[in-house]
Amino acid sequence: MSESDLPSQIPGFKGPASATEPAEAHLRTGALGLRAVIFQNMTNMAPAAAIVYDFPAQIAAAGAALWLSNSIALFAVLLIASSIIQFARRLPHAGGYYTYLSRSLGPQVGAFSAWIYFLYALILPAEVTLIWAGIASDLLKQYGHITIPWWIFEVGILGLVTYLVYAGVQRSARITMIAGALEITIFLILAVALLIRPASPINFSQLAPSHAPIGWSGILGFGLVYGILNFVGFESAAPMAEETADPRRNIPRSVLYSVLIMGTVYLLMSIATVFGWGIPDLVNLINDPSPFNTMANRVLGIGTLLIFLAATNSSFGCALATINQGSRVLMSMGRNGLISPRASQVHPQYGTPHVAALIIGGTTTFAALAAGFTWGTVNGFYVLAATLTDGALLIYILGNIGLPVFYRREHREHFRLLTHIVMPLMAILLLGYVFYRTLWPIPVYPLNLPGYFAIFWVVVGIVLVAIAQKTRAEGLRHALEEEVGV
């Protein structure tokens, strides 16, 4: 294939493309501003879903010290964010971690990281929509006396999301901003209402670690594991760099701002949840199938509707943001020749990686249906949540290993001991501990399965990279040599 066949409008693009790819088809450079990519990150975290679905699990482990688990998680995520910011300033590219690790630790590690990345990029949309589909089906049956199976809701929401990703980044970005703003507003209103009308008197001494059911073991155990999960996706704007105006400036800012905003929201909701439910009765929160509905009904009077609206926005917006970023990473791998060049095709009208979007959308729908039919929508959600957390932790650890190597080798003049050695090392140690806690002590079935899934995924990834080294050597070379000129 000749160089003239490549869509040369993409800055820095050197990899092979499909022979059928129109020369004028390319990602729409500068289509997204700072506000859009901030909401891309925040919506990808699925804040309403994190609060509604993850907070009860955290409270079971950390109790009234929920705020402390989320504070430590925020600290860990800020360490990870620092590494992403440093990479994004030098490599504003659609490949995200795939590009970062190819340039820092070598193309083999980059390819491996792309495989690990999809352990959470394919699972996250399935996770947040699966539990929503079950709730939607139950509510319709309870209040409308109409029976529609959960899987129809699942296929419907992921089908709509995939279409929006296919049809244009600006349209999907606008929807992401609206969905994200709505869910955050709802929970800020709820937090204020719960603090104004707490179920038990506000006494901050009751939030001490000593009030955790199993002490620090719970705070730093699943309290912290789910605390990290609350933030997963905060870096999702990184693969949107080629479509972002002034990406070297706006992508790093979007990562930092979104983490700080959502960290503040989570901490406020942590305190509001504990006092809003009531500390003396906090142990019973996990026995309520819809504790936030109960609290919202008490202080606002429209709890079920309000929380379901927020959860719907959260599930929809998170799936939209994740498939957006995942399709860009898959596209980058295709245009480097690491996978079929068809994945690199960009729609001539919409300017989107439409083939990659269909692949991601179809695969995540399959994962959701498989989990739902195997374990049900609730247990399936928790299995998928733990699985994607393992995938995210591995990616974040690899990124922090690669950062000092990259700066030491390619940007020695900007190398700083604190930023490029101390902070990445702290992140690696903290994330390594959290990863260990997801595996040991071995959880009860089916929550013991994600650890095995992660091990299996890693082994398969190693085998695939070994195969690629022999059959796709040119693609690996392109990932390493790619210049980024945006």
C-alpha positions in Angstrom: 0.0 0.0 0.0 1.4 3.4 -1.0 1.8 6.4 1.3 -0.7 8.3 -0.8 -3.5 5.9 0.4 -3.2 7.3 3.9 -5.4 10.0 5.4 -2.6 12.5 5.6 -4.8 15.1 7.4 -4.3 13.2 10.7 -1.3 14.8 12.4 1.5 12.4 13.0 -0.2 9.5 11.2 2.2 7.1 9.7 0.6 3.7 10.0 -1.1 1.6 7.2 -4.7 2.2 6.3 -7.3 0.3 4.4 -7.2 0.6 0.7 -10.9 1.5 0.7 -10.5 4.3 3.2 -11.3 7.7 1.5 -8.4 10.1 1.6 -10.5 12.9 2.9 -12.0 10.9 5.8 -10.3 11.9 9.1 -11.1 12.7 12.7 -12.4 16.2 13.1 -9.5 18.1 14.6 -10.5 20.8 17.2 -14.1 19.6 17.4 -14.1 19.5 21.2 -13.3 22.3 23.7 -12.1 22.1 27.3 -15.6 21.9 28.8 -16.5 19.0 26.5 -13.5 16.9 27.4 -14.0 17.7 31.2 -17.5 16.3 30.9 -16.1 13.4 28.8 -14.0 12.4 31.8 -16.6 13.1 34.5 -19.4 11.3 32.7 -17.1 8.3 32.0 -16.8 8.0 35.8 -20.6 7.4 36.0 -20.9 9.4 39.3 -24.5 8.7 39.9 -24.0 5.0 39.3 -20.9 5.1 41.5 -22.9 6.6 44.4 -26.0 4.5 44.0 -24.3 1.1 43.4 -20.8 1.4 44.9 -21.4 3.5 48.1 -23.4 0.7 49.8 -20.6 -1.8 49.2 -18.1 0.7 50.5 -20.2 1.3 53.6 -20.4 -2.4 54.3 -16.6 -2.3 54.5 -15.8 1.2 55.8 -19.0 2.2 57.6 -19.0 5.8 58.8 -15.4 6.2 57.6 -16.7 6.1 54.0 -15.3 9.5 53.5 -11.8 8.3 54.4 -11.8 5.5 51.8 -12.9 8.0 49.2 -10.2 10.5 50.3 -7.5 7.9 50.0 -8.9 6.9 46.6 -8.8 10.6 45.6 -5.2 10.8 46.6 -4.3 7.7 44.6 -6.2 9.0 41.5 -4.4 12.3 41.7 -1.1 10.4 41.6 -2.3 8.5 38.5 -3.7 11.8 37.0 -0.2 13.3 37.4 1.3 10.6 35.1 -1.4 11.0 32.5 -1.0 14.7 32.5 2.7 14.4 31.9 2.1 11.9 29.0 -0.7 14.0 27.5 1.5 17.1 27.3 4.0 15.3 25.0 1.8 12.7 23.3 -1.7 14.1 22.5 -2.8 11.1 20.5 -5.9 8.9 20.0 -4.0 5.9 21.2 -4.0 7.0 24.8 -2.2 4.5 27.0 -1.4 2.4 23.9 0.7 5.2 22.6 2.1 6.2 25.9 3.4 2.7 26.7 4.6 2.0 23.2 6.8 5.1 23.3 8.0 4.5 26.9 8.3 0.8 27.4 8.3 -0.4 23.8 5.8 -1.5 21.3 5.3 -5.0 22.8 4.3 -3.5 26.1 2.1 -0.9 24.3 0.3 -3.7 22.5 -0.1 -5.7 25.7 -1.4 -2.5 27.5 -4.0 -2.1 24.7 -5.2 -5.6 25.4 -5.4 -5.0 29.1 -7.1 -1.6 28.5 -10.0 -3.4 26.8 -10.5 -5.5 30.0 -12.1 -2.4 31.3 -13.1 -0.4 28.2 -15.2 -3.2 27.0 -16.6 -4.1 30.5 -17.4 -0.6 31.9 -20.3 0.1 29.5 -21.7 -3.4 30.1 -21.4 -2.9 33.9 -23.2 0.4 34.2 -26.0 -0.5 31.8 -26.6 -4.0 33.1 -27.7 -3.1 36.6 -29.7 -0.2 35.1 -31.5 -2.5 32.7 -32.5 -4.8 35.6 -33.8 -1.8 37.6 -35.7 -0.4 34.6 -37.4 -3.7 34.1 -38.4 -4.0 37.7 -39.7 -0.5 38.0 -41.8 -0.8 34.9 -43.3 -4.0 36.2 -43.9 -2.5 39.7 -45.4 0.8 38.6 -46.6 0.2 35.1 -47.6 -3.5 35.4 -45.8 -4.1 32.1 -43.2 -6.9 31.8 -40.3 -6.2 29.5 -37.2 -8.4 30.0 -34.1 -6.7 31.2 -32.1 -7.8 28.1 -34.3 -5.7 25.9 -33.4 -2.6 27.9 -29.8 -3.6 27.7 -29.7 -4.1 23.9 -31.7 -0.9 23.5 -29.4 1.4 25.5 -26.2 0.0 24.1 -27.6 0.1 20.6 -28.5 3.8 21.0 -25.1 4.6 22.5 -23.3 2.8 19.7 -25.3 4.7 17.1 -24.5 8.1 18.7 -20.7 7.3 18.8 -21.0 6.2 15.1 -22.9 9.4 14.1 -20.5 12.1 15.3 -18.3 13.2 18.2 -19.8 16.6 18.6 -23.4 15.3 19.0 -22.3 12.6 21.5 -20.2 15.2 23.4 -23.2 17.5 23.8 -25.3 14.6 25.1 -22.5 13.6 27.4 -22.3 17.1 28.8 -26.1 17.3 29.4 -26.2 13.8 31.0 -23.2 14.5 33.2 -24.5 17.9 34.4 -27.9 16.5 35.2 -26.7 13.6 37.3 -24.2 15.7 39.2 -26.8 18.4 39.9 -29.3 15.8 41.2 -26.8 14.4 43.7 -25.6 17.9 44.8 -29.2 18.8 45.6 -29.7 15.5 47.5 -26.4 16.0 49.4 -27.5 19.4 50.6 -31.0 18.2 51.5 -29.6 15.3 53.5 -27.2 17.6 55.4 -30.0 20.0 56.2 -32.3 17.2 57.3 -30.0 14.5 58.7 -31.4 11.3 60.2 -28.9 11.6 63.0 -27.2 14.7 64.5 -24.1 15.8 62.6 -21.1 14.9 64.8 -17.9 14.6 62.8 -16.2 12.6 65.6 -18.4 9.7 64.5 -16.6 9.6 61.2 -13.3 8.4 62.7 -11.7 5.2 61.5 -12.6 3.5 64.8 -16.2 3.5 63.7 -15.5 1.4 60.7 -17.1 -2.1 61.1 -13.7 -3.9 60.7 -11.4 -0.9 61.1 -8.6 -0.1 58.7 -9.0 -3.5 57.1 -12.3 -2.4 55.7 -11.3 1.2 54.9 -8.2 0.0 52.9 -9.9 -3.1 51.7 -13.1 -3.0 49.6 -13.8 0.5 50.9 -10.7 1.6 48.9 -11.2 -0.9 46.0 -14.7 0.6 45.3 -13.3 4.1 45.9 -10.9 3.6 43.1 -13.7 2.1 40.9 -15.7 5.3 41.5 -13.0 7.2 39.5 -12.3 4.7 36.8 -12.6 6.5 33.4 -11.4 9.9 34.7 -8.7 9.8 31.9 -11.1 9.0 29.1 -10.5 12.3 27.2 -6.9 11.3 26.5 -7.8 9.2 23.4 -10.0 12.2 22.2 -6.8 14.3 21.9 -6.8 14.5 18.1 -10.3 15.9 18.2 -9.7 18.4 21.0 -8.7 22.0 20.5 -5.2 22.7 21.8 -4.9 19.2 23.2 -1.5 19.7 24.9 -3.2 22.2 27.2 -6.8 21.1 27.4 -6.4 17.3 27.9 -4.2 17.7 31.0 -6.5 20.3 32.4 -9.6 18.2 31.8 -8.0 15.3 33.6 -7.1 17.4 36.7 -10.3 19.4 36.8 -12.6 16.4 36.5 -10.8 14.4 39.3 -11.0 17.4 41.6 -14.6 18.1 40.8 -15.7 14.5 41.2 -13.5 14.0 44.3 -15.3 16.9 45.9 -18.7 15.5 45.0 -17.9 12.0 46.3 -16.6 13.4 49.6 -19.7 15.6 50.1 -22.0 12.7 49.3 -19.9 10.4 51.6 -20.7 12.6 54.6 -24.3 13.3 53.5 -25.0 9.6 53.0 -23.7 8.7 56.5 -25.7 11.4 58.3 -28.6 11.3 55.9 -29.2 7.6 56.6 -28.3 7.9 60.3 -25.1 6.6 61.9 -26.9 4.5 64.6 -28.7 2.6 61.9 -25.9 2.6 59.3 -25.4 -1.1 59.4 -28.9 -1.6 57.9 -28.2 0.6 54.9 -26.8 -2.3 52.9 -30.0 -4.3 53.6 -32.1 -1.8 51.8 -32.3 -2.6 48.1 -32.6 1.1 47.2 -31.1 3.1 50.1 -30.8 6.3 48.1 -34.4 6.1 47.0 -35.3 5.8 50.7 -33.2 8.8 51.7 -34.4 10.9 48.7 -38.1 10.1 49.4 -37.6 11.3 53.0 -36.0 14.6 52.2 -37.3 15.4 48.7 -40.4 13.3 48.3 -39.6 12.1 44.8 -36.8 9.7 45.5 -37.5 6.8 43.2 -38.0 9.0 40.1 -35.1 11.3 40.9 -32.6 8.6 41.6 -33.7 6.5 38.6 -33.3 9.6 36.4 -29.8 10.2 37.7 -28.9 6.5 37.3 -30.3 6.4 33.8 -28.2 9.5 32.8 -25.2 8.0 34.5 -25.4 4.6 32.8 -26.1 6.2 29.4 -23.5 8.9 29.7 -20.8 6.5 30.9 -21.4 4.0 28.2 -21.3 6.8 25.6 -18.1 8.2 26.9 -16.4 4.8 27.2 -17.3 3.6 23.7 -16.1 7.0 22.4 -12.7 6.6 23.9 -12.4 2.8 23.2 -13.2 3.2 19.5 -10.4 5.8 19.2 -7.9 3.4 20.8 -9.0 0.5 18.5 -8.8 2.9 15.5 -5.2 3.8 16.5 -4.2 0.2 16.6 -5.8 -0.4 13.2 -4.0 2.4 11.5 -0.7 1.3 12.9 -1.4 -2.1 11.4 -1.4 -4.0 14.8 -4.9 -5.2 14.0 -6.9 -5.2 10.8 -6.7 -1.8 9.0 -10.5 -1.9 8.7 -10.7 -0.8 12.3 -8.9 2.4 11.4 -11.6 3.5 8.9 -13.1 7.0 9.5 -16.6 7.7 8.3 -16.4 10.2 5.4 -19.5 12.1 6.6 -19.4 11.9 10.4 -15.6 11.9 10.9 -15.9 9.0 13.4 -14.1 5.7 13.7 -17.3 3.9 12.8 -16.0 0.4 12.3 -14.2 0.5 15.6 -17.4 1.9 17.3 -19.4 -1.0 16.0 -16.8 -3.5 17.2 -16.7 -2.0 20.7 -20.5 -1.6 20.9 -21.1 -5.2 19.8 -18.5 -6.7 22.1 -19.6 -4.8 25.2 -23.3 -5.8 24.5 -22.2 -9.4 24.3 -20.4 -9.1 27.6 -23.4 -7.5 29.3 -25.8 -10.2 28.1 -23.4 -13.0 29.0 -23.0 -11.6 32.6 -26.7 -10.9 33.0 -27.9 -14.4 31.8 -25.2 -16.1 33.9 -25.4 -14.3 37.2 -28.4 -12.0 37.0 -28.2 -8.2 36.7 -27.1 -7.5 40.3 -24.4 -10.2 40.7 -23.4 -9.7 37.1 -22.9 -6.0 37.8 -20.6 -6.8 40.7 -18.6 -9.4 38.8 -18.1 -6.9 35.9 -17.3 -4.1 38.3 -14.5 -6.1 40.0 -13.2 -7.3 36.6 -12.9 -3.8 35.1 -11.3 -2.5 38.3 -8.5 -5.1 37.9 -8.0 -4.1 34.3 -7.9 -0.4 35.2 -5.4 -1.0 38.0 -3.1 -2.9 35.7 -3.2 -0.1 33.1 -2.5 2.6 35.7 0.4 0.6 37.1 2.0 0.2 33.7 1.5 3.9 33.0 3.4 4.9 36.1 6.2 2.5 35.3 6.5 3.9 31.8 6.4 7.6 32.7 10.0 8.0 34.2 11.4 5.9 31.3 9.7 8.1 28.7 10.9 11.4 30.3 14.3 10.2 31.1 14.9 9.0 27.5 12.9 11.6 25.4 12.5 14.7 27.5 15.5 14.7 29.9 15.4 18.5 30.1 11.9 18.3 31.7 12.7 15.4 34.0 11.9 16.1 37.6 12.5 13.8 40.6 9.2 14.4 42.4 7.0 14.3 39.3 8.6 11.5 37.4 10.0 9.3 40.1 8.5 9.8 43.5 4.9 10.3 42.6 4.8 7.4 40.1 6.4 5.1 42.7 3.8 6.1 45.3 1.1 5.4 42.8 2.5 1.9 41.9 2.8 0.9 45.6 -0.7 2.1 46.4 -2.3 0.6 43.2 -0.4 -2.7 43.7 -1.9 -2.9 47.2 -5.4 -2.3 45.9 -4.9 -4.9 43.2 -3.8 -7.4 45.8 -6.9 -6.7 47.9 -9.1 -7.5 45.0 -7.5 -11.0 44.9 -6.9 -11.8 48.6 -8.6 -12.8 50.8 -10.4 -14.8 48.1 -14.0 -13.4 47.9 -17.0 -15.7 47.8 -18.5 -16.8 44.5 -19.1 -15.2 42.1 -16.8 -12.3 43.3 -13.9 -14.7 43.2 -14.2 -14.9 39.4 -12.8 -11.5 38.4 -9.4 -12.4 39.7 -9.3 -15.5 37.5 -10.6 -13.5 34.6 -7.8 -10.9 35.1 -5.2 -13.7 35.2 -6.6 -15.3 32.1 -6.7 -12.0 30.3 -3.1 -11.3 31.1 -1.9 -14.7 29.9 -3.9 -14.4 26.7 -2.4 -10.9 26.2 1.1 -12.2 26.5 0.4 -14.9 24.0 -1.1 -12.4 21.5 1.8 -10.0 21.8 4.2 -12.9 21.1 2.2 -13.8 18.0 2.1 -10.2 16.9 5.8 -10.0 17.3 6.1 -12.6 14.6 3.1 -11.7 12.4 2.6 -8.0 12.9 6.2 -6.7 13.5 5.6 -3.7 11.1 2.5 -2.7 13.2 4.6 -2.8 16.4 7.3 -0.7 14.7 4.7 2.0 13.6 3.4 2.3 17.2 6.9 3.0 18.4 8.0 5.4 15.7 4.8 7.4 15.3 5.3 11.1 15.5 2.6 13.2 17.1 2.3 16.6 15.6 -0.9 18.1 17.0 
